[in-house]
Amino acid sequence: MNRIEGIIPAVFTPLKENGDIETATVKSISDFLINERVSAFYVCGSTGEGPLLTTSERQQVADAYIDAAAGHVKVIVQIGHNSIRDAMQLARHAASSGADAISAIPPHYFRLSSLSILIDCMAEIASAAPDLPFYYYHVPAITKVDFDMVEFLKQGRQKIPNLRGIKYTQPTIFEMQACIELDDGGFEILFGSDEMMLSALVAGAKGAVGSTFNFASPLYNSIIRAFNTKDLDKARSLQYHAVQMVRVLYRYGGQPAFKATMKLIGMDCGPNRLPHKTLHPTEIDSLKHDLTDIGFFDWGRKEN
């Protein structure tokens, strides 16, 4: 598989009002995102509420996005689970269904005592789909698993033959840069903090996975283009728009607001699974007002 670069939305799992998954909606979401010029889909991650779905539901969602992508974009399936056996089952399923790559958060209910244990866990999971590139999902704010990622790559490549890189969702740009530079750029580091994407580009990142890419990919494509053409003043100004947007969204709880914003742009993905809340219609109206106030529906929905 060629390197994945550019904008990679962490796609939503559409749900019906009763909480069941709604795979019929995946095709329209996928077509919308492909038209927005994204590079790949990251399926069943945090944004997609993957850890809140059953193993069977995760397989159905993965199948739906793989079918909908239909070769237009690559599909990375997040298969991490507190049960390594379930994670391996999800990895095998992703491989048999035609995914382009797999990714995994670590098991984190019980504290991982060492980097070597983390590597052993990831090696066992990745071995279930040895022909697929594997990206470790580094998100310590959620998992509380926070080892040196440079050392993870150095030691992990010995036990994980298909280790391609890291989905790096952590604001420590200096460590991310060290991962990028390791082995003359031998690993792919996909950055995962939308509000800091320009910083990641400066440090050498070529691809990014993000929640807000679902509804603001024109903005982020514009940031990348401005950076590539060395118009740093414009890139910085556009990145500040992203900062403003994320600050508003987190006032409404983060992920629930992300999903509600899809509804505001006409791509309703339904409610959330508990323990996430689902925004009340009055909250969505207030969110719309605040997004309108900062100009989101202008600069967020068209390339500059």
Secondary structure, DSSP 8 states (H G I E B T S, - for coil): -----EEEEB----B-TTS-B-GGGHHHHHHHHHHTT--EEEESSTTTTGGGS-HHHHHHHHHHHHHHHTTSSEEEEE---SSHHHHHHHHHHHHHHT-SEEEE----SS----HHHHHHHHHHHHTTSTTS-EEEEE-HHHH-----HHHHHHHHHHH-TTEEEEEE-SS-HHHHHHHHHGGGTTSEEEE--GGGHHHHHHTT--EEEESTHHHHHHHHHHHHHHHHTT-HHHHHHHHHHHHHHHHHHHHTTSHHHHHHHHHHTT-------TTS----HHHHHHHHHHHHHTTIIIIISS--
